Amino acid sequence: ADFDAKKKRKVAEIYQALNSDPIDVATLRRMAISEGGLLTDEIRCKVWPKLLSVNTDDLPPLPGKELREDNKDYQQVLLDVRRSLRRFPPGMPDDQREGLQEELIDIILHVLKRNPQLHYYQGYHDIVVTFLLVVGDRLATALVEKLSTHHLRDFMDPTMDNTKHILNYLMPIIDQVNPEVHDFMQSAEVGTIFALSWLITWFGHVLSDFRHVVRLYDFFLACHPLMPIYFAAVIVLHREQEVLDCECDMASVHHLLSQIPQDLPYESLISKAGDLFVQFPPSELAKEAAQAAQAERTAASTFKDFELASVQQRPDTVLRQRFRERLRGEERLRGEERTKSILTKPRTNRFVKLAVMGLTVALGAAALAVVKSALEWAPKFELQIFP
């Protein structure tokens, strides 16, 4: 009964945000991130376009069959779509599934034809089919096109350089939270390729339950383009004991990590990924991930244009606000425990920020100015706070 009441309240809040003038996109982002996401496909049909700033009153016409003639990607797309049987609901009649597969091919070719700068990659169809199944072909075409020119832009370059660059964020995130797991993986020389299919399909290819896939899409659409790599990191961190119990060699660790568990605690991991994004934003990890010159060419930078174009509250702001709300809710915890849970790793280069955050929660807001000034005047002061 309590769950039903919470669900009803959430649905009411979503429709209130949709019906306000202008539409309250910040609230829609918060709803997509918070527990349960957007709840139903009917709601997703209304909210996903708002999160991507797509005008549903001006959708492109459905593509014609002439798209398939002389199209360099047609054969590869056809092969991938034919192999995508398991991405359709079990028990769906063959003729219905085959009809959807034809629509899937048309959507992909349509987006590629209208955007010649984009290059097809294997796994792209896993993302497109998710949109097709949730919102139908016409709206899916518009949403996928916007997504392909923004969030997925790096995966659609002629080379994999930017995709590799995004994968390079994975180890620094793990390192901040659990240096033991990081060092073990480095010793095993496992690299990050095990997470490639997670990243480029937004986990659509590796999760068997469609409900979990669309829940993650709610989250990713409401957030920064690099959020999938933070989610990949929390999956690895969640499996800490399995990793550390594994043989420390590349084959063993790669095999373990590439077999993604299907019973993950998704809501808890989504919450942790959001918190890690706030604690260790991409800008702070960029130096460790790669040189700044390369970072400038990634979707993380084009996302600024996307935010400006959509004239909406930034998803990062929504995440930070949500994180602050959680901190306030946890002020009743003993100061030492809370400080320990936030200060995941005593690293001098981000110590000041996290020490301040931990102490503010533990001691109250009045401590903030004191700690800030002390840290400014005595750089080694943090060693006295946390030996």
URZI-V181232 format. One line per field, one symbol per residue. ss: DSSP state (~ for helix, > for strand, _ for the rest). psi: psi as a letter, one per 30 degrees, with the letter a starting at -180 (. if undefined). burial: b if it has 9 or more other C-alpha atoms within 8 Angstrom, else e. Layout:
BEGIN
ss->???
psi->???
burial->???
END
This chain:
BEGIN
ss->_~~~~~~~~~~~~~~~~~~_____~~~~~~~~~_______~~~~~~~~~~~_____________~~~~_____~~~~~~~~~__~~~______~~~~~~~~~~~~~~~~~~~~~_________~~~~~~~~~~~~_~~~~~~~~~~~~~___~~~~____~~~~~~~_~~~~~~~~~_~~~~~~~~~~____~~~~~~~~_________~~~~~~~~~~~~_____~~~~~~~~~~~~_~~~~~~____~~~~~~~~~_______~~~~~~~~~~~~~~__~~~~~~~~__~~~~___~~~~~~~~~~~~____~~~~~~~~~~~~~~~_____~~~~~~~~_____~~~~~~~~~~~~~~~~___~~~~~~~~~~~___~~~~~__
psi->eeeeeeeeeeeeeeeeeefljlkieeeeeeeeelkfbgeleeeeeeeeeefghkjffhkllkllffefkhkffeeeeeeeefggeffkkkfkkeeeeeeeeeeeeeeeeeeeefiffkkklkfefeeeeeeefefleeeeeeeeeeeffdegeefglflgeeeeeefffeeeeeeeeifeeeeeeeefhfagffgefeefghgeffkfjeeeefeeeeeeffakfgeeeeeeefeeefgeeeefflkileeeeeeeffjkkfhkieeeeeeeeeeeeeeileeffeeeelkeeeefglfeeffeeeeeefhlkkeeeeeeeeeeeeeefgfflkeeeeeefeifkikefgeeeeeeeeeeeeflfffeeeeeeeeefjfgeffeei.
burial->eeeeeebeebeeebeebbeeeeebbbbbbbbbbeeebbeebebbbebbbbbbebeeeebeeeeeeebbeeeeebeebbebbeebeebeeeeeeeeebeebbebbbbbbbbbbeeeeebbeeebbbbbbbbbbebbbbbbbbbbbbbbbbbbbbbbbbeeeebbebbbbbbbbbbbbebbebbbbbbbbebebebbbbbbbbbbbbebeebebbbbbbbbbbbbbbbbbbbbbbbbbbeebeebeebebbbebbbebbeeeeeeeeeeebbbbbbbbbbebbbeebbbebbbeebbebbbbbbbeebbeeeeebebbebbbebbeeebeeebeeebeebbbebbbeeeeeebbebbbbbbbbbbbeebbeebbebbeeeeebbeeeee
END
